[in-house]
Amino acid sequence: MPNSSGGKTEPACIEVSGPDVSVVLTQGAINIWLGRKLEKALISRIFLIISQIDASAEHEKKILCRFEEISQFENSGYILTSYARKGQMYRAIFVVPFSNSRALEMFVESISLETDKEDVKITIYWRGGGTRMNLIKEELSRLNCFSTMNTVYRQ
């Protein structure tokens, strides 16, 4: 969509959705809704596309676990940002860096298990801009599971 200077305006938001999954891209965040029982392969492919286009993308994950398990998450590439005792367990907050393939694989596995029980909403933080937003939209469209693509441009 041209602006008054003759150039193209940047998208403010791009939504790519289908019956089982929805991805909303903005410049600072990617919001994803995954429907119940979504195939693990599709979840993996979506996150892999994001990691290939912006390896600095990350997700903050809260986990209730035993103290001894915290180091297992760290050994898998999760980055511990804080933890606090909650009864007999610990509430740990990790950053899942999409640049770490082990962390991403473990994250996909955990999301796949969650979708077995319920719909899942995820926020991923990234350094997106118009070019990267369009690249992700193009890559996601190749997965043939999205029926709606909507772009909102800046005024």
Backbone as ProteinMPNN parsed JSONL, in Angstrom:
{"seq_chain_A": "MPNSSGGKTEPACIEVSGPDVSVVLTQGAINIWLGRKLEKALISRIFLIISQIDASAEHEKKILCRFEEISQFENSGYILTSYARKGQMYRAIFVVPFSNSRALEMFVESISLETDKEDVKITIYWRGGGTRMNLIKEELSRLNCFSTMNTVYRQ", "coords_chain_A": {"N_chain_A": [[0.843, -1.168, 0.0], [0.89, 2.042, -1.021], [2.433, 5.009, 0.358], [2.323, 8.606, 1.005], [4.835, 9.409, 0.183], [5.438, 7.741, -1.839], [6.63, 5.307, -1.313], [6.477, 1.974, 0.136], [4.283, 1.162, 2.815], [4.924, -0.065, 6.116], [3.857, -3.195, 7.444], [1.673, -3.252, 10.26], [0.624, -5.313, 11.588], [0.266, -8.762, 11.037], [-1.905, -11.352, 10.375], [-2.193, -14.803, 10.324], [-4.186, -17.442, 9.82], [-5.978, -20.487, 10.559], [-8.253, -23.281, 10.88], [-7.173, -24.744, 13.032], [-4.966, -23.432, 14.037], [-3.478, -20.26, 14.785], [-1.599, -17.411, 13.949], [-0.313, -14.401, 14.966], [1.47, -11.732, 13.937], [3.47, -9.145, 15.117], [5.586, -6.228, 15.429], [7.13, -6.591, 17.779], [6.311, -8.932, 18.974], [5.113, -12.31, 18.643], [2.124, -13.814, 18.564], [0.624, -16.828, 19.245], [-1.919, -19.165, 18.705], [-2.705, -22.428, 19.38], [-4.621, -25.083, 18.443], [-6.392, -27.731, 20.106], [-4.977, -30.993, 20.143], [-3.277, -30.605, 17.959], [-1.017, -31.537, 15.424], [2.241, -32.652, 16.261], [4.329, -32.397, 14.424], [3.544, -30.22, 12.855], [3.48, -28.164, 14.748], [6.199, -28.118, 15.379], [7.272, -27.375, 12.881], [6.242, -24.763, 12.549], [7.519, -23.373, 14.673], [10.155, -23.783, 13.924], [10.313, -22.371, 11.513], [10.033, -19.759, 12.51], [12.364, -19.615, 14.092], [14.349, -19.837, 12.143], [14.046, -17.509, 10.69], [14.306, -15.492, 12.594], [16.642, -15.887, 14.766], [17.01, -14.807, 17.247], [14.636, -14.873, 18.547], [12.511, -15.562, 21.361], [10.928, -17.238, 24.142], [9.17, -16.858, 27.177], [8.936, -19.125, 29.717], [7.035, -20.55, 32.254], [7.48, -22.835, 34.827], [6.475, -25.374, 37.032], [8.247, -27.235, 39.218], [10.403, -29.782, 40.707], [13.242, -28.88, 42.721], [15.591, -30.132, 41.859], [15.093, -30.605, 39.194], [15.405, -28.247, 37.851], [18.029, -27.835, 36.915], [18.084, -29.731, 34.881], [16.458, -28.593, 32.935], [18.023, -26.369, 32.354], [20.284, -27.649, 31.312], [19.229, -28.493, 28.962], [19.154, -26.257, 27.465], [17.429, -24.208, 28.193], [17.158, -21.002, 29.744], [17.549, -19.998, 32.947], [15.751, -17.564, 34.645], [14.539, -16.794, 37.013], [13.546, -18.171, 40.206], [11.364, -19.548, 42.685], [10.366, -20.858, 45.802], [7.497, -22.847, 46.102], [5.407, -24.153, 48.096], [6.085, -27.555, 48.245], [7.352, -27.563, 45.871], [9.092, -25.809, 43.152], [8.692, -22.721, 41.545], [9.757, -21.966, 38.544], [11.142, -19.672, 36.236], [11.915, -19.552, 32.936], [13.821, -18.59, 30.041], [13.277, -19.486, 26.763], [15.417, -19.894, 24.323], [15.217, -19.476, 20.875], [17.364, -19.865, 19.304], [18.74, -22.022, 20.189], [18.847, -25.3, 19.438], [18.332, -27.626, 20.975], [16.872, -26.604, 23.138], [14.677, -25.603, 21.758], [13.604, -27.934, 20.673], [12.855, -29.307, 23.021], [10.974, -27.512, 23.962], [9.013, -27.612, 21.925], [8.177, -30.25, 22.292], [7.029, -30.035, 24.869], [4.928, -28.256, 24.36], [3.451, -29.743, 22.541], [2.551, -31.81, 24.202], [0.932, -30.288, 25.887], [-1.064, -29.462, 24.09], [-2.383, -31.818, 23.72], [-4.168, -31.881, 25.755], [-5.504, -29.388, 25.882], [-6.36, -26.203, 24.27], [-3.697, -23.999, 23.368], [-2.031, -20.995, 24.136], [0.564, -18.878, 23.113], [3.201, -16.558, 23.56], [5.743, -15.144, 21.749], [8.748, -13.41, 21.825], [10.433, -11.184, 19.695], [12.641, -9.709, 17.181], [11.13, -8.407, 15.127], [10.208, -6.994, 11.984], [8.79, -5.289, 9.171], [9.816, -6.705, 6.9], [10.68, -9.206, 7.947], [8.273, -10.046, 9.058], [6.712, -10.409, 6.761], [8.228, -12.433, 5.529], [7.867, -14.596, 7.312], [5.105, -14.893, 7.044], [4.941, -15.701, 4.346], [6.38, -18.148, 4.446], [4.818, -19.616, 6.287], [2.47, -19.812, 4.83], [3.067, -21.766, 3.013], [2.674, -24.108, 4.36], [0.149, -25.009, 4.06], [-2.058, -25.032, 5.851], [-3.347, -22.869, 6.626], [-6.039, -20.706, 6.212], [-6.767, -18.081, 6.145], [-5.318, -14.937, 5.576], [-4.299, -11.912, 6.738], [-3.361, -8.591, 6.509], [-2.542, -5.725, 8.305], [-1.907, -2.416, 7.758], [0.251, 0.314, 8.707], [-1.013, 3.54, 9.417]], "CA_chain_A": [[0.0, 0.0, 0.0], [1.789, 3.182, -1.096], [2.16, 6.18, 1.187], [2.432, 9.857, 0.263], [6.17, 9.569, -0.387], [5.6, 6.815, -2.95], [7.166, 4.025, -0.878], [5.506, 1.059, 0.739], [4.176, 1.263, 4.258], [5.226, -1.301, 6.835], [2.703, -3.786, 8.116], [1.628, -3.126, 11.717], [0.207, -6.608, 12.106], [-0.111, -9.764, 10.038], [-2.542, -12.519, 10.978], [-2.264, -15.982, 9.478], [-4.964, -18.359, 10.661], [-6.724, -21.612, 10.021], [-9.149, -23.834, 11.896], [-6.466, -25.353, 14.164], [-3.811, -22.634, 14.466], [-3.508, -18.85, 14.412], [-0.343, -16.722, 14.235], [-0.43, -12.954, 14.793], [2.816, -11.159, 13.939], [3.658, -7.701, 15.265], [7.019, -5.964, 15.406], [7.841, -7.05, 18.966], [5.828, -10.208, 19.505], [4.353, -13.243, 17.815], [1.134, -14.49, 19.398], [0.217, -18.059, 18.566], [-2.934, -20.016, 19.297], [-2.631, -23.784, 18.848], [-5.797, -25.85, 18.825], [-6.22, -29.014, 20.76], [-4.58, -32.161, 19.343], [-2.529, -30.219, 16.763], [0.093, -32.459, 15.184], [3.555, -32.206, 16.726], [5.138, -32.023, 13.254], [3.145, -28.875, 12.442], [3.979, -27.267, 15.802], [7.641, -28.047, 15.175], [7.55, -26.626, 11.644], [5.949, -23.348, 12.805], [8.585, -22.808, 15.499], [11.386, -23.828, 13.139], [10.251, -21.229, 10.59], [10.319, -18.553, 13.296], [13.771, -19.62, 14.509], [15.202, -19.622, 10.974], [13.936, -16.119, 10.251], [14.87, -14.669, 13.662], [17.233, -16.768, 15.776], [16.984, -14.153, 18.559], [13.302, -15.038, 19.124], [12.517, -16.295, 22.622], [9.665, -17.369, 24.866], [9.324, -16.99, 28.617], [8.149, -20.286, 30.138], [6.936, -20.781, 33.695], [7.402, -24.273, 35.086], [6.437, -25.806, 38.423], [9.04, -28.461, 39.221], [11.275, -29.997, 41.864], [14.478, -28.105, 42.611], [16.584, -30.904, 41.103], [14.747, -30.579, 37.77], [15.786, -26.954, 37.26], [19.28, -28.006, 36.163], [17.788, -30.493, 33.666], [15.977, -27.63, 31.946], [19.189, -25.566, 31.953], [21.129, -28.505, 30.466], [18.563, -28.611, 27.657], [19.245, -24.986, 26.761], [16.594, -23.171, 28.789], [17.932, -20.062, 30.553], [16.825, -19.69, 34.175], [15.759, -16.138, 34.99], [14.216, -16.694, 38.434], [12.801, -19.29, 40.775], [10.911, -19.324, 44.058], [9.738, -22.037, 46.398], [6.035, -22.81, 46.173], [5.102, -25.402, 48.789], [7.167, -28.534, 48.105], [7.895, -27.415, 44.511], [9.668, -24.516, 42.814], [8.159, -22.052, 40.354], [10.93, -21.478, 37.813], [10.869, -18.94, 35.0], [13.014, -19.748, 31.984], [13.743, -18.082, 28.679], [13.544, -20.523, 25.775], [16.009, -19.229, 23.153], [14.974, -20.205, 19.634], [18.665, -20.112, 18.67], [19.26, -23.276, 20.727], [18.015, -26.368, 18.876], [17.874, -28.524, 22.045], [15.818, -25.903, 23.876], [13.514, -25.525, 20.882], [13.04, -29.284, 20.595], [12.199, -29.576, 24.297], [9.81, -26.622, 24.006], [8.014, -28.193, 21.017], [7.655, -31.439, 22.975], [6.148, -29.62, 25.969], [3.724, -27.665, 23.766], [2.706, -30.856, 21.966], [1.871, -32.471, 25.326], [-0.131, -29.386, 26.344], [-2.176, -29.459, 23.128], [-3.138, -33.061, 23.887], [-5.189, -31.654, 26.775], [-6.25, -28.134, 25.729], [-5.809, -25.185, 23.38], [-2.53, -23.353, 23.969], [-1.656, -19.661, 23.647], [1.992, -18.65, 23.341], [3.761, -15.299, 23.082], [7.172, -15.204, 21.447], [9.303, -12.075, 21.635], [11.406, -11.222, 18.607], [13.016, -8.43, 16.576], [10.456, -8.423, 13.831], [9.925, -5.788, 11.228], [7.968, -5.598, 8.011], [10.427, -7.725, 6.046], [10.623, -10.508, 8.63], [6.863, -10.421, 9.184], [6.301, -10.927, 5.45], [8.915, -13.717, 5.308], [7.175, -15.629, 8.089], [3.8, -15.097, 6.4], [5.165, -16.499, 3.131], [6.772, -19.515, 4.827], [3.665, -20.279, 6.892], [1.467, -20.098, 3.785], [3.481, -23.004, 2.334], [2.296, -25.26, 5.175], [-1.192, -25.394, 3.59], [-3.02, -25.237, 6.937], [-3.894, -21.551, 6.939], [-7.047, -20.313, 5.214], [-6.935, -16.623, 6.176], [-4.129, -14.107, 5.751], [-4.754, -10.54, 6.808], [-2.299, -7.651, 6.85], [-2.98, -4.378, 8.688], [-0.782, -1.494, 7.539], [0.301, 1.559, 9.506], [-1.667, 4.694, 8.771]], "C_chain_A": [[0.891, 1.235, 0.0], [1.411, 4.283, -0.118], [2.411, 7.428, 0.378], [3.806, 10.066, -0.355], [6.44, 8.577, -1.512], [6.157, 5.475, -2.566], [6.065, 3.135, -0.331], [5.473, 1.275, 2.244], [4.474, -0.104, 4.87], [3.952, -1.882, 7.416], [2.802, -3.572, 9.626], [1.357, -4.485, 12.333], [-0.133, -7.524, 10.932], [-0.706, -10.942, 10.792], [-2.637, -13.62, 9.939], [-3.017, -17.021, 10.307], [-5.666, -19.433, 9.851], [-7.571, -22.181, 11.134], [-8.442, -24.347, 13.154], [-5.314, -24.53, 14.713], [-3.963, -21.199, 13.964], [-2.19, -18.216, 14.841], [-0.557, -15.242, 13.95], [0.965, -12.364, 14.989], [2.735, -9.65, 14.139], [5.166, -7.477, 15.351], [7.778, -6.498, 16.612], [7.442, -8.413, 19.467], [5.114, -11.012, 18.429], [3.419, -13.971, 18.774], [0.572, -15.661, 18.622], [-0.863, -18.749, 19.384], [-2.851, -21.356, 18.593], [-3.835, -24.562, 19.362], [-5.435, -27.194, 19.417], [-5.891, -30.116, 19.757], [-3.882, -31.792, 18.026], [-1.315, -31.132, 16.624], [1.43, -31.844, 15.601], [4.417, -31.733, 15.557], [4.814, -30.604, 12.796], [3.622, -27.84, 13.464], [5.477, -27.035, 15.595], [7.99, -27.183, 13.96], [7.315, -25.127, 11.836], [7.082, -22.705, 13.592], [9.923, -22.801, 14.77], [11.435, -22.666, 12.141], [10.616, -19.948, 11.329], [11.8, -18.494, 13.652], [14.719, -19.379, 13.336], [15.176, -18.165, 10.518], [14.471, -15.161, 11.307], [15.359, -15.568, 14.794], [17.235, -16.121, 17.158], [15.605, -14.245, 19.219], [13.391, -15.871, 20.402], [11.133, -16.281, 23.265], [9.977, -17.497, 26.345], [8.377, -18.086, 29.098], [8.211, -20.444, 31.649], [6.694, -22.259, 33.923], [7.386, -24.512, 36.584], [7.134, -27.166, 38.476], [9.776, -28.626, 40.548], [12.576, -29.234, 41.626], [15.502, -28.806, 41.724], [16.328, -30.849, 39.6], [15.175, -29.288, 37.077], [17.042, -27.108, 36.408], [19.067, -28.825, 34.886], [17.284, -29.569, 32.559], [17.143, -26.773, 31.438], [20.103, -26.365, 31.031], [20.528, -28.7, 29.08], [18.519, -27.281, 26.913], [18.331, -23.89, 27.27], [17.48, -22.28, 29.66], [17.085, -19.661, 31.76], [16.909, -18.199, 34.467], [15.382, -15.911, 36.443], [13.526, -17.97, 38.896], [12.438, -18.943, 42.207], [10.226, -20.593, 44.543], [8.229, -21.816, 46.451], [5.598, -24.14, 46.775], [6.304, -26.324, 48.717], [7.889, -28.402, 46.756], [8.547, -26.037, 44.352], [9.002, -24.001, 41.536], [9.366, -21.406, 39.674], [10.48, -20.767, 36.547], [12.116, -19.032, 34.13], [12.756, -18.941, 30.724], [14.11, -19.248, 27.771], [14.103, -19.82, 24.538], [15.802, -20.071, 21.892], [16.27, -20.471, 18.871], [19.27, -21.438, 19.12], [18.346, -24.416, 20.294], [17.516, -27.343, 19.943], [16.736, -27.896, 22.833], [14.539, -25.858, 23.04], [12.82, -26.882, 20.77], [12.28, -29.646, 21.874], [10.918, -28.739, 24.43], [8.688, -27.177, 23.128], [7.371, -29.41, 21.671], [6.672, -31.046, 24.075], [4.843, -29.022, 25.439], [2.851, -28.756, 23.166], [1.927, -31.597, 23.053], [0.721, -31.612, 25.855], [-1.333, -29.419, 25.395], [-2.946, -30.774, 23.14], [-4.315, -32.854, 24.834], [-6.081, -30.448, 26.502], [-5.617, -27.248, 24.659], [-4.68, -24.474, 24.116], [-2.292, -22.0, 23.303], [-0.218, -19.387, 24.062], [2.35, -17.26, 22.818], [5.26, -15.485, 22.922], [7.639, -13.776, 21.208], [10.409, -12.165, 20.596], [11.707, -9.818, 18.13], [12.428, -8.361, 15.177], [10.319, -7.04, 13.248], [9.12, -6.216, 10.023], [8.516, -6.717, 7.147], [10.324, -9.105, 6.679], [9.181, -10.985, 8.791], [6.365, -11.032, 7.871], [6.965, -12.268, 5.131], [8.216, -14.846, 6.062], [5.819, -15.921, 7.466], [3.944, -15.979, 5.165], [5.506, -17.948, 3.465], [5.596, -20.276, 5.428], [2.619, -20.651, 5.84], [1.8, -21.388, 3.041], [3.09, -24.26, 3.114], [0.898, -25.771, 4.835], [-2.175, -25.718, 4.718], [-3.665, -23.921, 7.365], [-4.84, -21.129, 5.82], [-7.195, -18.801, 5.121], [-5.596, -15.951, 6.383], [-4.574, -12.668, 5.673], [-3.596, -9.661, 7.248], [-2.913, -6.297, 7.158], [-1.76, -3.481, 8.552], [-0.875, -0.285, 8.447], [-0.367, 2.668, 8.699], [-0.676, 5.808, 8.545]], "O_chain_A": [[1.606, 1.448, 0.98], [0.238, 4.475, 0.2], [2.686, 7.339, -0.819], [3.938, 10.821, -1.318], [7.533, 8.561, -2.079], [6.171, 4.564, -3.394], [4.887, 3.491, -0.336], [6.501, 1.538, 2.87], [4.302, -1.145, 4.236], [3.064, -1.14, 7.836], [3.881, -3.695, 10.206], [1.794, -4.779, 13.445], [-0.748, -7.096, 9.955], [-0.1, -11.466, 11.726], [-3.1, -13.401, 8.82], [-2.548, -17.434, 11.368], [-5.906, -19.303, 8.651], [-7.606, -21.621, 12.23], [-9.044, -24.381, 14.228], [-4.739, -24.882, 15.743], [-4.494, -20.951, 12.882], [-1.715, -18.447, 15.953], [-0.935, -14.864, 12.841], [1.56, -12.48, 16.06], [2.018, -8.959, 13.415], [5.936, -8.437, 15.347], [8.958, -6.828, 16.491], [8.14, -9.002, 20.291], [4.592, -10.473, 17.453], [3.871, -14.661, 19.687], [0.106, -15.514, 17.492], [-0.739, -18.9, 20.599], [-2.917, -21.428, 17.366], [-4.039, -24.682, 20.57], [-4.329, -27.708, 19.246], [-6.454, -30.165, 18.664], [-3.894, -32.581, 17.081], [-0.663, -31.456, 17.617], [1.707, -30.676, 15.33], [5.16, -30.761, 15.695], [5.712, -29.865, 12.392], [4.109, -26.772, 13.093], [5.954, -25.901, 15.632], [8.903, -26.359, 14.019], [8.094, -24.309, 11.344], [7.558, -21.626, 13.237], [10.737, -21.902, 14.982], [12.486, -22.052, 11.951], [11.411, -19.147, 10.838], [12.425, -17.441, 13.529], [15.781, -18.782, 13.514], [16.176, -17.652, 10.016], [15.033, -14.121, 10.963], [14.586, -15.961, 15.667], [17.441, -16.816, 18.154], [15.422, -13.75, 20.331], [14.229, -16.766, 20.517], [10.293, -15.431, 22.969], [10.937, -18.166, 26.727], [7.164, -17.991, 28.911], [9.288, -20.469, 32.245], [5.821, -22.863, 33.3], [8.181, -23.93, 37.323], [6.678, -28.13, 37.86], [9.773, -27.732, 41.395], [12.962, -28.977, 40.486], [16.195, -28.163, 40.935], [17.256, -31.03, 38.812], [15.292, -29.248, 35.852], [17.112, -26.572, 35.302], [19.792, -28.636, 33.909], [17.636, -29.737, 31.392], [17.238, -26.487, 30.244], [20.641, -25.817, 30.068], [21.24, -29.036, 28.132], [17.912, -27.187, 25.846], [18.441, -22.747, 26.826], [18.45, -22.758, 30.248], [16.025, -19.055, 31.604], [18.0, -17.633, 34.529], [15.844, -14.949, 37.056], [12.997, -18.74, 38.095], [13.115, -18.149, 42.86], [9.585, -21.304, 43.769], [7.756, -20.735, 46.802], [5.438, -25.131, 46.063], [7.413, -25.935, 49.082], [8.911, -29.05, 46.528], [8.555, -25.219, 45.273], [8.783, -24.748, 40.583], [9.922, -20.426, 40.169], [9.551, -21.209, 35.87], [13.213, -18.644, 34.532], [11.609, -18.647, 30.385], [15.124, -19.914, 27.978], [13.345, -19.214, 23.781], [16.173, -21.244, 21.857], [16.271, -21.223, 17.896], [20.214, -21.928, 18.5], [17.198, -24.492, 20.733], [16.394, -27.84, 19.839], [15.754, -28.563, 23.159], [13.443, -26.056, 23.566], [11.591, -26.96, 20.773], [11.194, -30.222, 21.815], [9.908, -29.214, 24.95], [7.532, -27.208, 23.551], [6.154, -29.579, 21.608], [5.606, -31.648, 24.203], [3.776, -29.256, 26.007], [1.626, -28.692, 23.275], [0.772, -31.97, 22.845], [-0.331, -32.132, 26.225], [-2.481, -29.405, 25.84], [-4.058, -30.835, 22.616], [-5.328, -33.547, 24.743], [-7.265, -30.461, 26.837], [-4.502, -27.497, 24.201], [-4.703, -24.361, 25.342], [-2.343, -21.873, 22.08], [0.172, -19.627, 25.205], [1.865, -16.838, 21.768], [5.951, -15.926, 23.841], [7.0, -13.022, 20.474], [11.218, -13.093, 20.608], [11.113, -8.849, 18.603], [13.147, -8.269, 14.182], [10.318, -6.041, 13.967], [8.802, -7.397, 9.875], [7.764, -7.587, 6.706], [9.925, -10.066, 6.021], [8.897, -12.178, 8.677], [5.677, -12.053, 7.877], [6.338, -13.142, 4.532], [7.999, -15.926, 5.511], [5.424, -17.083, 7.37], [3.155, -16.902, 4.964], [4.984, -18.87, 2.839], [5.393, -21.449, 5.117], [1.962, -21.686, 5.951], [0.905, -22.035, 2.497], [3.167, -25.365, 2.576], [0.509, -26.853, 5.277], [-3.033, -26.587, 4.557], [-4.424, -23.868, 8.333], [-4.494, -21.185, 4.64], [-7.697, -18.29, 4.119], [-4.825, -16.343, 7.259], [-5.156, -12.241, 4.675], [-2.928, -9.951, 8.241], [-3.708, -5.775, 6.376], [-0.714, -3.741, 9.147], [-1.959, 0.088, 8.896], [-0.287, 2.713, 7.472], [-1.038, 6.858, 8.015]]}, "name": "protein", "num_of_chains": 1, "seq": "MPNSSGGKTEPACIEVSGPDVSVVLTQGAINIWLGRKLEKALISRIFLIISQIDASAEHEKKILCRFEEISQFENSGYILTSYARKGQMYRAIFVVPFSNSRALEMFVESISLETDKEDVKITIYWRGGGTRMNLIKEELSRLNCFSTMNTVYRQ"}
